[in-house]
Amino acid sequence: MREDHPKFVSSRQIRDDILTYERKDPHGLNGFLLLLHVGSGRRDPFHTEFGALCKALTGRGYEFVRVDELLGAP
């Protein structure tokens, strides 16, 4: 979606929406896989907010693991 589109969501809003959902759901993000495409070519790339998202979630007790580790792949 183009960044001038009325339904465009900024990277900061994406980060804030994830954190808001985590706070509101009684189970937080437990059981979720957050899949993020960081190479989309946006002028407002999400990777600028990724560190803040990781820091906030780590501070809330979440642990990050690779998908292959999660699935127990050799």
N, C-alpha and C positions, 0 to 999 in steps of 0.2 A: 504494500500500500504506500502510495506517495505521501511524503511528509506534509504536503499541503492539503491532503484529503481531510474532510471534517471528522472522520472517525479515527484518524491517526492518533496513536497513544505514544507519548514520549517515553524515553528510557527510564526517567525518574518515576513516572507514573506506573510503569510496569513493576519496578522495584517496590514502590509503595503499595501497589495492589497485592503483590505476593505477601508482603509483611502484614498487611491488613487481614488478608484471608487467614494467615497463620494464627493471628491473634483471635479471630472470631470463631474459628472452627474448634470445637472442644478437643479434637484430636490433633490440632495444629496441622503440620505437613507430614505427619507420620504416615508412611505408606506411599508418599508421592515421589515421583521422579520428575525433577525439573529439567526439562530439555530446552536448552537455549542455543539459538543459532547466532553466534557472535560475528559472523562474516557476511552480514546481509547487505552491506553497501549503504546503509543509512547514514545520513549526515549527523544523526543523533544516535551513535552506536551504543548498544547496551553494555559493552565491555567497560564503559566509563562508570557504570553503576554496579557492576558485578562485584567488585571488591567490597563496597558498602553492604551489598546484600549478603555476601558470605560472612562478613564481620558481624552483622546483626543476627544472622541465623546461628552462627557459632556461639555468640553470646547468649542465645536462648537454648543452648544445649544440643544443637544439631551437629552431626558429624557428616563429613563429605566422603563418599567412597566412589570409586569408579564402577561403572556398570558391570564390567567383567568380574570385579572382585565381589560385587553384590550377588552375582549369579554363581559364584564359585567356579568360574571358568579356569582351566589350567593355564 
